Amino acid sequence: MKKIRIIPRLDIKGPNVIKGIHLEGLRVVGNPGILAKKYYEQGADELLYVDVVASLYERESMLDIIRKASKEIFIPLTVGGGIRTLEDIKTVLRAGADKVAINRAAIRNPNLIKKGAEMFGSQCIVISIEAKSVGDGKWESYVDNGREKTGVDAVEWAKEVSELGAGEILLTSIDKEGTYKGYDIELTKKIASQASIPVIACGGAGNIQHILECIKDGNADAISLASLLHYNEITISEIKNELIKSNIKVRSIYE
């Protein structure tokens, strides 16, 4: 049986961690270094950093955050936002990241997925899919932190990226993100059934029951969450304890 990973998400704007609803209305919630250390000590399996402005001109600020984290946090670090080329991937990995999350550039140039996997290994390439419901059990992929339509069917895209060599999918439901109303179970289950690679579900956690539903009914391989952790409503160790009580296997901090 697979072991579920718990992955805190840190949305970065400049020097701060921010949070919003539906990927909008962003406000500062903390310092990335302090939050990363707290989640690491609580037993996080990985950390996800997303540059929400995806701006290359601010890249050095983001790289500094990753360099510092890699010296203090000894779990995998995934970095997304503004990664457009193989050189960008190399730069972020050299700064201390273990994986990169790519969205817009992958949709524009799917060959980047294949080339990235060949050059750095599939395990380094995470494809970020920001999905929004368009009715009738269909979802459209968005880019630019949920602000721009692409016309790409999210489920079909998930299947394609797994075939191109991506190692994982980071799936964010724009409709659910920041709402505390639960994950989009139908979306998660559909993506998981079409992709042959692990799916990290993101967007909507409001309580432990939502997390359990996403794992059991949505077939998620990993859970990413932000608000519940940022606002100290639950700890990672509490989440893992509840999962264990429900006979769900989780990773130990010693693995």
Secondary structure, 3 states (H helix, E strand, C coil): CCCEEEEEEEEEECCEEEEEECCEEEEEEECHHHHHHHHHHHCCCCEEEEECCCCHHHHHHHHHHHHHHHHHCCCCEEEECCCCCHHHHHHHHHCCCCEEEECHHHHHCCHHHHHHHHHHCHHHEEEEEEEEEEECCEEEEEECCCCEEEEEEHHHHHHHHHHHCCCEEEEEECCCCCCCCCCCHHHHHHHHHHCCCCEEEECCCCCHHHHHHHHHCCCCCEEEECHHHHCCCCCHHHHHHHHHHCCCCECCCCC
